[in-house]
Amino acid sequence: MADGEEFVINGQKIWTTLAQDATHMFVLARTDKAAKKQAGISFLLVDLASPGVRVRPIRDLAGHEEFNEVFFDAVRVPRENLVGGLNEGWNIAKALLGFERIHIGSPKMPQYALGILTRVAGLRGLQADPAWQERYTALRMEIEDLADTYARFVEIVKRGEPLPPEVSMLKILATELFQRIADLIIETAGEAAQLHGAIELGGGRVDVLAPFYKAKPATIYGGSNEIQRNILAKNVLHLPG
Ligand SMILES: Cc1cc2nc3c(=O)[nH]c(=O)nc-3n(C[C@H](O)[C@H](O)[C@H](O)COP(=O)(O)OP(=O)(O)OC[C@H]3O[C@@H](n4cnc5c(N)ncnc54)[C@H](O)[C@@H]3O)c2cc1C
């Protein structure tokens, strides 16, 4: 709600990563109640030290407190903290989400998981097993494919062009590959995968579940993969809704 030279925010936002360490946060706030859906929303930069802001950490399945619920109780935000035009915040949000998806679509996380897979297989003496090798090689080749696809999108960013909706495909490819590698780590570790944290395995120490805990949420944040598939169906394949 606009009140003179300030906006006044009331409400709550769940799942804000690292809000406990942040000084500011972006908020998409409804500034026109009569407008429908994504219209009538403004993009505001909020100082988290403002009176009326409360940050409540949420503990995840792995026991970490990395994301938070943020409450806004009559928080006053100066008009100069409006980013872009009034009621035009969704366009900025869409551009930001494109960048988030290319960031999540990097081959880095699958490569990290493959490193742990290689180590777990080595500790369990499975690296010479032909059946395991076949699955490992297939995943490794998928990472190469992902790296090529990622490079294509990076070129678009380097040319200063807007990211096309196809970037949703990159997010799906990267996160589902990451998850499949995390699943194979668990299978490769056998019974040891029931244990939380760094464990002894075949004479070495390794955290078998760490990639699994990171991979599952990656299919959700940045927009869930179901929503990414909807975007591809509508904006890339132009299928009837
Ligand atoms: C670890 C983590 C960190 C996060 N960090 C941030 C952050 O920093 N900032 C932030 O703003 N958000 C953050 N989020 C929130 C994240 O973006 C949302 O959780 C995600 O977009 C899904 O939205 P939702 O939770 O409202 O699920 P919902 O929309 O309630 O969806 C629930 C389920 O229904 C499915 N679904 C919903 N609608 C459709 C549809 N139309 N068609 C098909 N399936 C559908 C979804 O795919 C999902 O499986 C984070 C989430 C996680 C898990």
The ligand as an SDF file (V2000), in Angstrom:
LIG
                    3D

 53 58  0  0  0  0  0  0  0  0999 V2000
   15.5530  -24.8200   -0.2930 C   0  0  0  0  0  0  0  0  0  0  0  0
   14.5850  -23.7720   -0.7990 C   0  0  0  0  0  0  0  0  0  0  0  0
   14.9980  -22.4670   -0.8740 C   0  0  0  0  0  0  0  0  0  0  0  0
   14.1210  -21.4780   -1.3340 C   0  0  0  0  0  0  0  0  0  0  0  0
   14.5570  -20.1730   -1.3710 N   0  0  0  0  0  0  0  0  0  0  0  0
   13.7120  -19.2000   -1.7690 C   0  0  0  0  0  0  0  0  0  0  0  0
   14.0950  -17.8150   -1.7420 C   0  0  0  0  0  0  0  0  0  0  0  0
   15.2210  -17.4670   -1.3670 O   0  0  0  0  0  0  0  0  0  0  0  0
   13.1960  -16.8930   -2.1410 N   0  0  0  0  0  0  0  0  0  0  0  0
   11.9420  -17.2200   -2.5500 C   0  0  0  0  0  0  0  0  0  0  0  0
   11.1790  -16.3430   -2.9150 O   0  0  0  0  0  0  0  0  0  0  0  0
   11.5410  -18.5010   -2.5670 N   0  0  0  0  0  0  0  0  0  0  0  0
   12.3870  -19.5080   -2.1990 C   0  0  0  0  0  0  0  0  0  0  0  0
   11.9590  -20.8240   -2.1920 N   0  0  0  0  0  0  0  0  0  0  0  0
   10.5670  -21.0850   -2.5620 C   0  0  0  0  0  0  0  0  0  0  0  0
   10.4210  -21.8020   -3.8870 C   0  0  0  0  0  0  0  0  0  0  0  0
   10.6190  -20.9340   -4.9780 O   0  0  0  0  0  0  0  0  0  0  0  0
    9.0070  -22.4300   -3.8880 C   0  0  0  0  0  0  0  0  0  0  0  0
    8.9530  -23.3930   -2.8590 O   0  0  0  0  0  0  0  0  0  0  0  0
    8.6930  -23.0950   -5.2170 C   0  0  0  0  0  0  0  0  0  0  0  0
    8.5760  -22.1400   -6.2450 O   0  0  0  0  0  0  0  0  0  0  0  0
    7.3820  -23.9040   -5.1580 C   0  0  0  0  0  0  0  0  0  0  0  0
    6.3480  -23.0710   -4.7380 O   0  0  0  0  0  0  0  0  0  0  0  0
    5.4600  -23.4820   -3.4820 P   0  0  0  0  0  0  0  0  0  0  0  0
    6.3700  -23.8880   -2.3550 O   0  0  0  0  0  0  0  0  0  0  0  0
    4.4670  -22.4020   -3.2770 O   0  0  0  0  0  0  0  0  0  0  0  0
    4.7330  -24.8280   -3.9500 O   0  0  0  0  0  0  0  0  0  0  0  0
    3.2770  -24.9480   -4.5310 P   0  0  0  0  0  0  0  0  0  0  0  0
    3.0370  -23.9300   -5.6010 O   0  0  0  0  0  0  0  0  0  0  0  0
    2.3220  -25.0230   -3.3920 O   0  0  0  0  0  0  0  0  0  0  0  0
    3.4060  -26.3680   -5.2250 O   0  0  0  0  0  0  0  0  0  0  0  0
    3.2470  -27.6000   -4.5370 C   0  0  0  0  0  0  0  0  0  0  0  0
    3.3710  -28.7140   -5.5590 C   0  0  0  0  0  0  0  0  0  0  0  0
    2.3360  -28.5920   -6.5660 O   0  0  0  0  0  0  0  0  0  0  0  0
    2.9160  -28.4640   -7.8600 C   0  0  0  0  0  0  0  0  0  0  0  0
    2.1740  -27.4750   -8.6410 N   0  0  0  0  0  0  0  0  0  0  0  0
    1.7570  -26.2480   -8.2210 C   0  0  0  0  0  0  0  0  0  0  0  0
    1.1050  -25.5950   -9.2200 N   0  0  0  0  0  0  0  0  0  0  0  0
    1.1380  -26.4360  -10.3010 C   0  0  0  0  0  0  0  0  0  0  0  0
    0.6310  -26.3460  -11.6290 C   0  0  0  0  0  0  0  0  0  0  0  0
    0.0090  -25.2570  -12.0690 N   0  0  0  0  0  0  0  0  0  0  0  0
    0.8660  -27.3810  -12.4600 N   0  0  0  0  0  0  0  0  0  0  0  0
    1.5210  -28.5060  -12.0240 C   0  0  0  0  0  0  0  0  0  0  0  0
    2.0120  -28.6600  -10.7640 N   0  0  0  0  0  0  0  0  0  0  0  0
    1.8010  -27.6480   -9.9210 C   0  0  0  0  0  0  0  0  0  0  0  0
    4.3420  -27.9880   -7.6200 C   0  0  0  0  0  0  0  0  0  0  0  0
    5.2050  -28.3360   -8.6650 O   0  0  0  0  0  0  0  0  0  0  0  0
    4.6970  -28.7030   -6.3320 C   0  0  0  0  0  0  0  0  0  0  0  0
    5.0990  -30.0270   -6.5940 O   0  0  0  0  0  0  0  0  0  0  0  0
   12.8190  -21.8300   -1.7490 C   0  0  0  0  0  0  0  0  0  0  0  0
   12.4040  -23.1740   -1.6770 C   0  0  0  0  0  0  0  0  0  0  0  0
   13.2600  -24.1350   -1.2020 C   0  0  0  0  0  0  0  0  0  0  0  0
   12.7880  -25.5760   -1.1510 C   0  0  0  0  0  0  0  0  0  0  0  0
  1  2  1  0
  2  3  1  0
  2 52  2  0
  3  4  2  0
  4  5  1  0
  4 50  1  0
  5  6  2  0
  6  7  1  0
  6 13  1  0
  7  8  2  0
  7  9  1  0
  9 10  1  0
 10 11  2  0
 10 12  1  0
 12 13  2  0
 13 14  1  0
 14 15  1  0
 14 50  1  0
 15 16  1  0
 16 17  1  0
 16 18  1  0
 18 19  1  0
 18 20  1  0
 20 21  1  0
 20 22  1  0
 22 23  1  0
 23 24  1  0
 24 25  2  0
 24 26  1  0
 24 27  1  0
 27 28  1  0
 28 29  2  0
 28 30  1  0
 28 31  1  0
 31 32  1  0
 32 33  1  0
 33 34  1  0
 33 48  1  0
 34 35  1  0
 35 36  1  0
 35 46  1  0
 36 37  1  0
 36 45  1  0
 37 38  2  0
 38 39  1  0
 39 40  1  0
 39 45  2  0
 40 41  1  0
 40 42  2  0
 42 43  1  0
 43 44  2  0
 44 45  1  0
 46 47  1  0
 46 48  1  0
 48 49  1  0
 50 51  2  0
 51 52  1  0
 52 53  1  0
M  END
$$$$
